[in-house]
Amino acid sequence: MKTADLMMEAASLPLEERARLVDSLLQTLNPADDSTTDAWLALAKRRLDDMRSGRAEAISGEAVFEKVRRRLEQ
């Protein structure tokens, strides 16, 4: 199969399947280091626990982008 044909076939997949395909291909270019993966997973679990326990408060994406826009305007 030619690359162009493969790309057209991939583009016709549903969004979730395309995302999985892209993630899989990117991992072949830059394989994850187990220690790095473990560190990110531990951080994500801590942050989720902080959110669930009330130690951290969620900020909407729009609020974050507004804060960034204000900083860039200065």
C-alpha positions as CSV (number, residue, x, y, z in Angstrom):
1,M,0.0,0.0,0.0
2,K,1.3,3.4,-0.9
3,T,1.7,6.1,1.8
4,A,-0.9,8.4,0.1
5,D,-3.4,5.5,0.1
6,L,-2.7,4.7,3.7
7,M,-3.1,8.4,4.7
8,M,-6.4,8.6,2.9
9,E,-7.6,5.4,4.6
10,A,-6.5,6.8,8.0
11,A,-8.2,10.1,7.4
12,S,-11.5,8.3,6.9
13,L,-11.4,6.7,10.3
14,P,-13.6,8.0,13.1
15,L,-12.0,10.7,15.3
16,E,-11.2,8.4,18.3
17,E,-9.6,5.8,16.1
18,R,-7.5,8.5,14.3
19,A,-6.4,9.8,17.7
20,R,-5.3,6.3,18.8
21,L,-3.5,5.8,15.5
22,V,-1.6,9.1,15.8
23,D,-0.7,8.3,19.4
24,S,0.6,4.9,18.4
25,L,2.7,6.3,15.5
26,L,4.1,9.1,17.7
27,Q,5.2,6.5,20.2
28,T,7.2,4.7,17.5
29,L,9.1,8.0,16.8
30,N,9.7,8.8,20.4
31,P,9.3,5.7,22.6
32,A,8.3,6.5,26.2
33,D,10.8,6.0,28.9
34,D,9.3,3.8,31.6
35,S,10.6,6.1,34.4
36,T,9.2,9.2,32.7
37,T,5.8,7.5,32.2
38,D,5.7,6.4,35.8
39,A,6.5,9.9,37.0
40,W,3.8,11.5,34.9
41,L,1.3,8.8,36.0
42,A,2.2,9.5,39.7
43,L,1.8,13.2,39.2
44,A,-1.6,12.8,37.4
45,K,-2.8,10.5,40.3
46,R,-1.7,13.1,42.9
47,R,-3.5,15.9,41.0
48,L,-6.7,13.8,40.7
49,D,-6.5,13.0,44.4
50,D,-6.0,16.7,45.2
51,M,-9.1,17.6,43.1
52,R,-11.3,14.9,44.6
53,S,-10.2,15.8,48.2
54,G,-10.8,19.5,47.7
55,R,-7.1,20.4,48.2
56,A,-7.1,21.9,44.7
57,E,-9.7,23.8,42.8
58,A,-10.4,23.4,39.1
59,I,-10.0,26.5,36.9
60,S,-12.0,26.6,33.6
61,G,-10.0,26.6,30.4
62,E,-11.6,29.9,29.4
63,A,-10.4,31.5,32.7
64,V,-6.9,30.2,32.1
65,F,-6.8,31.6,28.5
66,E,-8.2,35.0,29.7
67,K,-5.4,35.2,32.3
68,V,-2.8,34.4,29.5
69,R,-4.4,37.0,27.2
70,R,-4.1,39.7,29.9
71,R,-0.5,38.8,30.6
72,L,0.4,39.0,27.0
73,E,-1.3,42.5,26.6
74,Q,1.0,44.0,29.3
